[in-house]
Amino acid sequence: MNYKKIYDQLIEKAKADIRKKSIEIYYESHHIIPKCMGGTNEHSNLVLLTGREHFLCHWLLARLYPENVSITAAFWGMCNQRKQ
């Protein structure tokens, strides 16, 4: 499976939608290039994703970079969050 291609397609779709945070639709901010890999907080490196898309992107990143402890920890955290 081409994880990079799928990741890029998810990001491009979200960018093409020109999303904005609102009350009607829930979005989460995602670093396209993870901060642990040199990504910044600049607008060009951020994209709004649905909760599902965000989870999938972190799953894909964990598959792409299994040796990166920070990426693995971020995905683990998403999988093990407790509802408040």
PEBEL-V883811 format. One record per residue. N is the residue number from 0. SS is DSSP state (@ for helix, = for strand, . for the rest). OMEGA is omega in radians with two decimals (999 if undefined). D_LAST is the distance of its C-alpha to the last C-alpha in Angstrom with 2 decimals. Layout:
BEGIN
N;SS;OMEGA;D_LAST + N;SS;OMEGA;D_LAST
END
This chain:
BEGIN
0;.;-3.11;35.36 + 1;.;-3.08;35.49 + 2;@;-3.13;31.95 + 3;@;-3.13;33.17 + 4;@;-3.14;34.68 + 5;@;3.10;31.58 + 6;@;-3.13;29.42 + 7;@;3.13;32.07 + 8;@;3.10;32.25 + 9;@;-3.13;28.52 + 10;@;-3.12;28.78 + 11;@;3.11;32.05 + 12;@;3.14;30.84 + 13;@;3.13;27.90 + 14;@;-3.12;30.39 + 15;@;-3.13;32.94 + 16;.;-3.10;30.62 + 17;.;-3.06;30.41 + 18;.;3.06;26.79 + 19;.;3.10;25.34 + 20;.;3.12;21.85 + 21;.;3.12;21.68 + 22;.;-3.04;19.75 + 23;.;-3.08;21.34 + 24;.;-3.14;20.35 + 25;.;3.07;17.24 + 26;.;3.05;18.48 + 27;=;3.13;17.44 + 28;=;-3.08;20.05 + 29;=;3.04;21.71 + 30;=;-3.12;24.53 + 31;.;2.97;27.42 + 32;.;-3.08;29.00 + 33;.;3.14;26.30 + 34;@;-3.13;26.55 + 35;@;3.11;27.37 + 36;@;3.08;30.35 + 37;.;3.11;31.65 + 38;.;-3.10;29.72 + 39;.;3.06;29.33 + 40;.;3.13;27.20 + 41;.;-3.11;30.15 + 42;@;-3.11;29.69 + 43;@;3.13;31.81 + 44;@;-3.13;29.38 + 45;=;3.10;26.27 + 46;=;3.09;25.46 + 47;=;-3.13;22.84 + 48;=;2.97;21.52 + 49;.;3.11;19.53 + 50;@;3.14;16.42 + 51;@;3.12;18.81 + 52;@;-3.13;21.56 + 53;@;3.09;19.48 + 54;@;-3.14;18.49 + 55;@;3.12;22.19 + 56;@;3.12;23.50 + 57;@;3.05;21.72 + 58;@;3.14;22.98 + 59;@;3.11;26.40 + 60;@;3.11;26.41 + 61;@;3.09;25.62 + 62;@;-3.13;28.57 + 63;@;-3.04;30.78 + 64;.;-3.07;30.25 + 65;.;-3.14;29.48 + 66;.;-3.11;31.11 + 67;.;-3.06;28.82 + 68;@;-3.11;26.36 + 69;@;3.12;24.21 + 70;@;3.10;23.89 + 71;@;3.13;23.19 + 72;@;3.12;20.47 + 73;@;3.12;18.81 + 74;@;3.12;18.97 + 75;@;3.12;17.79 + 76;@;3.11;14.67 + 77;@;-3.12;14.02 + 78;@;-3.01;14.72 + 79;.;3.08;12.55 + 80;.;3.07;9.17 + 81;.;3.06;6.30 + 82;.;3.13;3.76 + 83;.;999;0.00
END
